[in-house]
Amino acid sequence: MALAPLRFCFDYLSPYAYLAWTRMPALAARHGRGVEPVPVLLAGVLNATGNIGPAEVPAKRGYIFKHTFRIAHELGVPFGPPPSHPFVPLLPLRVTAAVDDLEARGRLVSALFAQAWGGGNGVETPEQVAVAIQAAGLDAPSLLAAAQRQDIKDRVRRNTDEAIAAGAFGVPTVIADGELFFGLDSLGHLERFLRGEDPLKSESLERWKNLPATASRR
């Protein structure tokens, strides 16, 4: 029986999602898995969970660029900020959701991330997105048209709702066999989980869930 693919929930807004994506195909292949890229709207996830994006915290904004630039250097991947940030990611998310074939969708995700964070010209306009679609070997006019259809818009919304229901509170989030792993720095934990070496025991988790709080911040 084929193993279930790793569901990679992401938004092109996130440089951490870009960096994690550069590692996902090889990580999955090491464990005999495929990857299912799942475009979600980060703003929807944040709104539903009462969270805010790191770039919305002024003290974090500059640090995030330095942090992700250093990680990209360690990973040996191209890195450069988009023309603006935050930007509206709906068009690239919808274009991605319009591609059913997972291999083709993966190529498109790589091309769009390269446009957003790999030194490209951004992914906010149809012209910018078309460059990425063509780089992925796909048909730009048909995908740009599909992105305007209500069923494709609903698909992104449904992806977002399903990620929230699975426990997501940000991106990148990887869901492996029902277990959730958040953030670039969780990929090592994901690998241990896939090897059957997760150190987390159910009794420890239950104790944490039932731990009382004796302080609150208002």
C-alpha positions as CSV (number, residue, x, y, z in Angstrom):
1,M,0.0,0.0,0.0
2,A,1.4,3.4,-1.0
3,L,2.2,5.8,1.9
4,A,0.1,8.9,2.2
5,P,1.7,12.1,0.8
6,L,2.9,14.8,3.2
7,R,0.4,17.7,3.1
8,F,2.4,20.9,2.9
9,C,0.2,23.8,3.8
10,F,1.7,27.1,2.8
11,D,1.2,30.7,1.7
12,Y,3.5,32.5,-0.7
13,L,3.7,35.4,1.9
14,S,6.0,33.3,4.1
15,P,9.7,33.2,3.6
16,Y,9.9,30.3,6.0
17,A,7.4,28.4,3.8
18,Y,9.7,29.1,0.8
19,L,12.7,27.8,2.7
20,A,10.9,24.7,3.9
21,W,9.6,24.0,0.4
22,T,13.2,23.8,-0.9
23,R,13.7,20.9,1.5
24,M,10.4,19.1,1.2
25,P,10.7,17.0,-2.0
26,A,14.0,15.4,-0.9
27,L,12.8,15.0,2.6
28,A,9.7,13.2,1.4
29,A,11.6,11.0,-1.0
30,R,13.9,9.8,1.8
31,H,10.9,8.3,3.4
32,G,9.1,6.9,0.3
33,R,6.5,9.7,0.4
34,G,5.1,12.2,-2.1
35,V,4.3,15.8,-1.3
36,E,0.9,17.4,-1.7
37,P,1.3,21.2,-1.8
38,V,-1.8,22.8,-0.2
39,P,-2.2,26.5,-0.8
40,V,-3.9,28.2,2.1
41,L,-4.6,31.8,3.0
42,L,-2.4,32.7,6.0
43,A,-4.6,35.7,6.9
44,G,-7.6,33.3,7.2
45,V,-5.6,31.0,9.5
46,L,-4.4,33.9,11.6
47,N,-7.9,35.4,11.9
48,A,-9.4,32.0,12.9
49,T,-6.8,31.4,15.6
50,G,-6.4,34.9,17.0
51,N,-2.8,35.0,15.8
52,I,-0.8,37.7,13.9
53,G,1.8,37.3,11.3
54,P,5.5,37.8,12.3
55,A,5.9,40.7,9.9
56,E,3.0,42.5,11.6
57,V,5.2,42.9,14.7
58,P,7.5,45.9,14.0
59,A,10.3,44.5,16.1
60,K,10.2,41.3,14.2
61,R,10.0,42.6,10.7
62,G,13.7,43.4,10.2
63,Y,14.8,40.5,12.2
64,I,12.8,38.0,10.0
65,F,14.7,39.2,6.9
66,K,18.0,38.7,8.6
67,H,17.0,35.3,10.0
68,T,15.7,33.9,6.7
69,F,18.6,35.3,4.7
70,R,21.0,33.5,7.0
71,I,19.0,30.3,6.7
72,A,19.0,30.6,2.9
73,H,22.7,31.0,3.0
74,E,23.1,27.8,5.1
75,L,20.8,25.9,2.7
76,G,22.5,27.3,-0.4
77,V,19.3,28.5,-2.0
78,P,18.7,31.9,-3.7
79,F,17.0,34.5,-1.5
80,G,15.7,38.0,-2.0
81,P,12.6,39.8,-0.7
82,P,9.6,40.5,-3.0
83,P,8.9,44.0,-4.2
84,S,6.5,44.5,-1.2
85,H,5.6,42.7,2.0
86,P,3.0,41.8,3.1
87,F,1.5,41.5,-0.3
88,V,-1.9,40.1,-1.5
89,P,-1.2,36.4,-2.3
90,L,-4.7,35.4,-3.5
91,L,-3.8,35.2,-7.2
92,P,-0.8,32.8,-6.9
93,L,-2.7,30.7,-4.3
94,R,-5.7,30.3,-6.6
95,V,-3.5,29.6,-9.7
96,T,-1.8,26.9,-7.6
97,A,-5.1,25.4,-6.5
98,A,-6.2,25.2,-10.1
99,V,-3.6,22.6,-10.9
100,D,-4.8,19.1,-10.1
101,D,-1.7,17.1,-11.0
102,L,0.6,17.0,-8.0
103,E,3.8,16.9,-9.9
104,A,2.8,19.9,-12.1
105,R,1.6,21.7,-9.0
106,G,4.9,21.1,-7.3
107,R,6.7,22.7,-10.3
108,L,4.4,25.7,-10.1
109,V,5.0,26.1,-6.4
110,S,8.7,26.1,-6.9
111,A,8.5,28.7,-9.7
112,L,6.1,31.0,-7.8
113,F,8.3,30.8,-4.7
114,A,11.3,31.6,-6.8
115,Q,9.5,34.7,-8.1
116,A,8.4,35.7,-4.6
117,W,11.5,34.9,-2.5
118,G,14.3,33.6,-4.8
119,G,15.2,37.0,-6.3
120,G,12.3,37.2,-8.8
121,N,10.0,40.2,-9.5
122,G,7.1,39.1,-7.2
123,V,3.8,37.3,-7.6
124,E,1.1,39.9,-7.0
125,T,0.2,40.8,-10.6
126,P,-1.1,38.6,-13.4
127,E,2.0,39.5,-15.4
128,Q,4.3,38.4,-12.6
129,V,2.4,35.2,-12.0
130,A,2.4,34.4,-15.7
131,V,6.2,34.4,-15.7
132,A,6.2,31.7,-13.0
133,I,3.5,29.6,-14.8
134,Q,5.5,29.6,-18.0
135,A,8.7,28.7,-16.1
136,A,6.8,25.7,-14.7
137,G,5.9,24.6,-18.2
138,L,2.2,25.3,-17.8
139,D,-0.4,27.3,-19.7
140,A,-0.5,30.8,-18.3
141,P,-3.7,32.1,-19.9
142,S,-5.8,29.1,-18.9
143,L,-4.5,29.1,-15.3
144,L,-5.0,32.8,-14.9
145,A,-8.5,32.4,-16.2
146,A,-9.2,29.4,-13.9
147,A,-8.1,31.5,-10.9
148,Q,-11.1,33.8,-11.4
149,R,-13.6,30.9,-11.2
150,Q,-15.7,30.5,-8.1
151,D,-14.9,26.8,-7.6
152,I,-11.1,27.6,-7.5
153,K,-11.7,30.4,-5.0
154,D,-13.7,28.0,-3.0
155,R,-10.9,25.5,-3.1
156,V,-8.5,27.8,-1.5
157,R,-11.1,28.7,1.2
158,R,-11.7,25.0,1.8
159,N,-8.0,24.2,2.0
160,T,-7.7,26.9,4.6
161,D,-10.7,25.7,6.6
162,E,-9.3,22.1,6.5
163,A,-5.9,23.2,7.7
164,I,-7.5,25.1,10.6
165,A,-9.6,22.1,11.5
166,A,-6.4,20.0,11.5
167,G,-4.9,22.4,14.1
168,A,-2.9,24.8,11.9
169,F,-2.1,28.2,13.3
170,G,0.4,29.4,10.8
171,V,2.6,28.4,7.8
172,P,4.4,26.3,6.9
173,T,2.5,23.4,8.4
174,V,3.1,19.8,7.3
175,I,0.5,17.2,8.1
176,A,1.9,13.7,8.2
177,D,-0.4,10.8,9.0
178,G,-2.6,13.1,11.0
179,E,0.3,14.6,13.0
180,L,1.0,18.3,12.6
181,F,4.5,19.9,12.3
182,F,4.7,23.7,12.2
183,G,7.6,25.8,10.9
184,L,10.9,25.3,9.1
185,D,12.6,24.3,12.3
186,S,10.2,21.3,12.8
187,L,11.4,19.4,9.7
188,G,13.9,17.5,11.7
189,H,11.2,16.4,14.1
190,L,9.1,15.4,11.0
191,E,11.9,13.2,9.8
192,R,12.2,11.5,13.2
193,F,8.4,10.9,13.2
194,L,8.6,9.4,9.7
195,R,11.4,7.1,10.9
196,G,9.2,5.9,13.8
197,E,11.5,7.7,16.3
198,D,9.2,10.4,17.7
199,P,10.3,10.9,21.3
200,L,6.9,12.3,22.3
201,K,4.8,9.9,24.4
202,S,1.1,10.0,24.6
203,E,1.1,10.2,28.4
204,S,3.4,13.3,28.3
205,L,1.0,14.9,25.8
206,E,-2.0,14.2,28.0
207,R,-0.3,15.7,31.0
208,W,0.5,18.9,29.0
209,K,-3.1,19.1,27.7
210,N,-4.4,18.9,31.3
211,L,-1.8,21.2,32.9
212,P,-3.6,24.0,34.8
213,A,-2.7,27.7,34.3
214,T,-2.0,29.8,37.3
215,A,-1.3,33.1,35.4
216,S,-2.8,35.0,32.5
217,R,-1.7,38.0,30.5
218,R,-4.2,40.7,29.8
